[in-house]
């Protein structure tokens, strides 16, 4: 699995990560073994996270294929993108 620093990122603003509820959490698995798996405990944290939309936008705009971002796995993010990703629509 690639590290974020290895990606050619479109969005490079990481400021939102400071307020992410997942920050520093080692008890949750945001990167399940199978890319299309949901991680219910991780998703529950995302649902109440104040930067959920920023997180989702970051993953969508940077085409990140692994992990739970903004409460969605990669196939869910692809569907969300096809429906017209817009901030404020979660």
Backbone torsions as a table, in degrees:
resi	resn	phi	psi	omega
1	UNK	NA	136.7	179.9
2	UNK	-78.3	148.5	172.5
3	UNK	-86.2	154.6	179.6
4	UNK	-54.6	-35.2	-178.9
5	UNK	-67.0	-15.7	-179.8
6	UNK	-90.4	-10.1	-179.8
7	UNK	-84.8	150.5	170.8
8	UNK	-87.2	86.3	-170.8
9	UNK	-77.0	136.8	174.6
10	UNK	-79.9	-50.2	176.9
11	UNK	-96.4	122.7	-178.2
12	UNK	-114.9	10.4	178.3
13	UNK	-85.0	115.5	-178.8
14	UNK	-106.9	6.4	-175.6
15	UNK	-56.5	-37.3	-178.5
16	UNK	-60.4	-26.4	-177.4
17	UNK	-63.0	-25.6	178.9
18	UNK	-59.5	-33.3	-176.3
19	UNK	-99.3	4.2	-178.2
20	UNK	-70.1	133.2	179.7
21	UNK	-67.7	-20.0	179.9
22	UNK	-82.8	-12.5	-176.2
23	UNK	-56.1	121.8	177.9
24	UNK	78.9	0.6	-179.2
25	UNK	-80.5	117.8	178.0
26	UNK	-102.0	-4.8	-176.7
27	UNK	-89.2	-5.1	-178.3
28	UNK	-118.7	143.8	179.8
29	UNK	-102.2	100.7	178.1
30	UNK	-89.0	-1.6	179.1
31	UNK	-129.9	75.2	179.2
32	UNK	-61.1	157.5	-176.8
33	UNK	-58.4	-41.0	179.7
34	UNK	-100.7	129.3	-171.7
35	UNK	-62.7	-21.7	-178.5
36	UNK	-98.4	10.6	179.7
37	UNK	-85.3	144.2	171.8
38	UNK	-98.2	151.8	179.2
39	UNK	-117.1	94.3	-171.8
40	UNK	-52.0	-41.1	-179.1
41	UNK	-68.4	-39.6	178.3
42	UNK	-66.8	-44.1	-179.9
43	UNK	-61.8	-36.8	178.4
44	UNK	-61.7	-38.1	177.3
45	UNK	-67.2	-42.5	179.9
46	UNK	-60.0	-38.5	-175.0
47	UNK	-61.1	-25.9	-179.4
48	UNK	-110.8	8.0	-177.3
49	UNK	-76.4	133.6	-178.7
50	UNK	-69.3	-15.9	-178.8
51	UNK	-115.7	25.2	-178.2
52	UNK	-55.2	-46.0	-178.4
53	UNK	-66.8	-38.0	177.2
54	UNK	-64.1	-40.9	179.1
55	UNK	-62.9	-47.8	179.5
56	UNK	-63.6	-43.8	178.7
57	UNK	-60.1	-42.8	179.3
58	UNK	-58.0	-47.6	-178.1
59	UNK	-67.8	-41.7	-178.9
60	UNK	-66.9	-50.0	-176.6
61	UNK	-65.8	-28.2	-179.8
62	UNK	-97.2	4.6	176.9
63	UNK	54.5	44.0	178.9
64	UNK	-78.6	124.0	-172.5
65	UNK	-97.1	-6.9	-176.0
66	UNK	-119.5	148.1	171.5
67	UNK	88.5	171.0	176.5
68	UNK	-95.1	121.1	178.8
69	UNK	-131.2	126.9	-179.1
70	UNK	61.5	22.5	178.7
71	UNK	86.3	3.9	-177.9
72	UNK	-122.8	143.9	173.2
73	UNK	-85.2	178.9	-174.1
74	UNK	-60.0	-50.4	178.4
75	UNK	-59.5	-37.0	177.9
76	UNK	-66.3	-39.3	178.3
77	UNK	-65.3	-38.7	177.5
78	UNK	-61.7	-44.1	178.0
79	UNK	-64.1	-42.3	179.9
80	UNK	-61.4	-40.4	179.2
81	UNK	-65.2	-41.1	179.2
82	UNK	-64.1	-28.1	-179.8
83	UNK	-83.5	1.6	176.3
84	UNK	95.6	67.0	179.8
85	UNK	-51.7	122.0	175.6
86	UNK	-141.0	134.6	177.2
87	UNK	-58.7	138.0	-179.8
88	UNK	93.1	6.7	-177.8
89	UNK	-105.3	3.4	179.3
90	UNK	-77.8	NA	NA
